[in-house]
Amino acid sequence: MKTAVLILVTFALMDLNVHSQNSTNTWKGSSSKGATNWHDGHNWSLGHEPTEEEQVYIPNLSHENDVHYPVIKYQAHVHSILMEKGAKLILAQHAQLRILDPKSESYLRRGKCLNWGVIYLGKTDNKRLQETIDSQLGRLVRLSK
């Protein structure tokens, strides 16, 4: 009996781990106070700020009367980002966004990213810097895999 319970618990934990790695956290911008705050869990479909294990989805909200797109003011770490065409993401001055999946760059370009901070694509090994793209507003730094 104990073995059967242990096996069931093991499979349940494995299933939970698979789901958390593949979860998509969708921007809602629904918090009345701080409606643009990336760091406020009320603005996200999963009820918390996105994590390194989650894909972020930012839809085009321009059809809504009261549009609230996310503003990153501090540091944010996500697995990947998918922006719908016409969607917006704003990085405040000194903000940092680290996207672990470097393929997300093409998805960022679907929307509009106003960057006064730094966006890192790839792992956090700063010693293996491959490319830096400076722009008028901020920097996009690509790190190796």
DRENPA-857312 format. One record per residue (C-alpha): x, y, z. Coordinates in steps of 0.02 Angstrom, whole numbers, plus 32768, in hexadecimal, padded with zeros to 4 digits. Example, Ala and Ser with C-alpha at 12.3 -4.5 7.8 and 13.67 -1.06 7.14 Angstrom:
@x 8267 y 7F1F z 8186 .
@x 82AC y 7FCB z 8165 .
This chain:
@x 8000 y 8000 z 8000 .
@x 808C y 8079 z 802E .
@x 80E3 y 8052 z 7F8A .
@x 8045 y 8077 z 7F25 .
@x 802E y 811E z 7F7E .
@x 80E4 y 814A z 7F63 .
@x 80D6 y 8121 z 7EA9 .
@x 8038 y 818C z 7E98 .
@x 808A y 821F z 7EF3 .
@x 8125 y 820F z 7E85 .
@x 80BD y 8214 z 7DE5 .
@x 8057 y 82A6 z 7E26 .
@x 80F5 y 830A z 7E4B .
@x 813E y 82E0 z 7DA1 .
@x 809E y 8318 z 7D4C .
@x 809D y 83BA z 7DB1 .
@x 8152 y 83DC z 7D7F .
@x 812C y 83C2 z 7CC6 .
@x 8097 y 8437 z 7CCD .
@x 80F6 y 84C0 z 7D28 .
@x 8182 y 84BC z 7CA7 .
@x 8107 y 84D0 z 7C19 .
@x 8091 y 854C z 7C69 .
@x 8062 y 85EB z 7C0F .
@x 8046 y 8685 z 7C7A .
@x 7FDA y 8700 z 7C17 .
@x 7FDA y 87BB z 7C37 .
@x 7F2E y 87FC z 7C6C .
@x 7F58 y 88AA z 7CAC .
@x 7EBF y 889D z 7D19 .
@x 7EFD y 88DE z 7DBF .
@x 7EA3 y 8982 z 7DE1 .
@x 7F36 y 89C5 z 7E45 .
@x 7FD7 y 89A6 z 7DE7 .
@x 7F82 y 896D z 7D48 .
@x 8026 y 8978 z 7CE6 .
@x 8094 y 8929 z 7D6D .
@x 80EB y 888C z 7D2A .
@x 8118 y 885C z 7DDE .
@x 8062 y 885A z 7E1B .
@x 801B y 87AA z 7E18 .
@x 7F69 y 87EB z 7E00 .
@x 7F9A y 881E z 7D4F .
@x 7FC2 y 876A z 7D1B .
@x 7F54 y 86D6 z 7CEF .
@x 7FB0 y 8662 z 7D68 .
@x 7FA0 y 86DE z 7DF8 .
@x 805B y 86FE z 7E0B .
@x 80EA y 8756 z 7DB4 .
@x 8133 y 86E6 z 7D2B .
@x 81C2 y 8673 z 7D58 .
@x 8258 y 862B z 7CFB .
@x 81F3 y 858E z 7CD9 .
@x 8162 y 85E6 z 7C84 .
@x 813D y 862A z 7BD8 .
@x 80F7 y 86D9 z 7BDB .
@x 806C y 8708 z 7B62 .
@x 8044 y 87C0 z 7B46 .
@x 7FA7 y 87D6 z 7ADD .
@x 7F78 y 886E z 7A75 .
@x 7F01 y 88CD z 7AE7 .
@x 7EE9 y 8965 z 7A76 .
@x 7E33 y 8935 z 7A56 .
@x 7E0A y 8950 z 7B0E .
@x 7DD1 y 89F8 z 7B54 .
@x 7E4E y 89FC z 7BE3 .
@x 7EF3 y 89B5 z 7BA2 .
@x 7F78 y 8984 z 7C21 .
@x 8019 y 893A z 7BDC .
@x 80A1 y 88F7 z 7C50 .
@x 812D y 8965 z 7C93 .
@x 81C5 y 890F z 7CDE .
@x 8212 y 8980 z 7D62 .
@x 8290 y 890A z 7DB2 .
@x 82CF y 885E z 7D7E .
@x 8269 y 87D8 z 7D28 .
@x 829C y 8728 z 7CF3 .
@x 8233 y 86BE z 7C7D .
@x 824A y 8624 z 7C11 .
@x 8203 y 8674 z 7B74 .
@x 8194 y 8701 z 7B37 .
@x 8111 y 8700 z 7AAE .
@x 80C9 y 87A9 z 7A7F .
@x 8031 y 87B8 z 7A11 .
@x 8043 y 8833 z 7981 .
@x 8019 y 88E0 z 79C3 .
@x 803C y 88B2 z 7A7A .
@x 80B4 y 891C z 7AE2 .
@x 8136 y 88FD z 7B69 .
@x 8191 y 8989 z 7BC3 .
@x 8234 y 897D z 7C24 .
@x 8250 y 8A10 z 7C98 .
@x 82FB y 8A5E z 7CB0 .
@x 8372 y 89E4 z 7D08 .
@x 82F6 y 8953 z 7CF3 .
@x 8338 y 88AA z 7CBC .
@x 82DD y 8821 z 7C60 .
@x 8333 y 8778 z 7C4E .
@x 82E5 y 8702 z 7BCF .
@x 8331 y 8654 z 7BDA .
@x 82F5 y 861B z 7B2E .
@x 8358 y 8683 z 7AAF .
@x 82D8 y 865C z 7A27 .
@x 8263 y 86D6 z 7A7F .
@x 82B9 y 8767 z 7A28 .
@x 8250 y 874C z 798C .
@x 81B1 y 8749 z 79F5 .
@x 81E0 y 87EB z 7A4D .
@x 81EB y 883F z 79A3 .
@x 8136 y 8812 z 797B .
@x 80FD y 8892 z 79F8 .
@x 814A y 8936 z 7A30 .
@x 81CE y 8932 z 7AB7 .
@x 81F9 y 89DC z 7B02 .
@x 829F y 89B9 z 7B56 .
@x 82F5 y 8A32 z 7BCC .
@x 8347 y 89A1 z 7C27 .
@x 83A2 y 8903 z 7BF0 .
@x 835C y 8864 z 7BA2 .
@x 83C7 y 87C8 z 7BB2 .
@x 83A8 y 8735 z 7B3D .
@x 83F0 y 868D z 7B71 .
@x 844A y 8651 z 7C0C .
@x 8496 y 86C2 z 7C8F .
@x 854F y 869E z 7C6B .
@x 858E y 8750 z 7C4F .
@x 863C y 8712 z 7C22 .
@x 85FB y 86CB z 7B7E .
@x 85AE y 8769 z 7B38 .
@x 8594 y 8754 z 7A7D .
@x 853A y 87EE z 7A42 .
@x 84FD y 8894 z 7A86 .
@x 8480 y 88FC z 7A28 .
@x 847A y 89AE z 7A66 .
@x 83E6 y 8A1A z 7A3B .
@x 83AA y 8AC7 z 7A64 .
@x 833D y 8A86 z 7AF0 .
@x 839B y 89F4 z 7B3B .
@x 8400 y 8959 z 7B1C .
@x 83DD y 88AA z 7AE1 .
@x 8466 y 8835 z 7B1B .
@x 8473 y 8787 z 7AD3 .
@x 84CA y 8702 z 7B3B .
@x 8503 y 865A z 7AFC .
@x 84A5 y 85B8 z 7B20 .
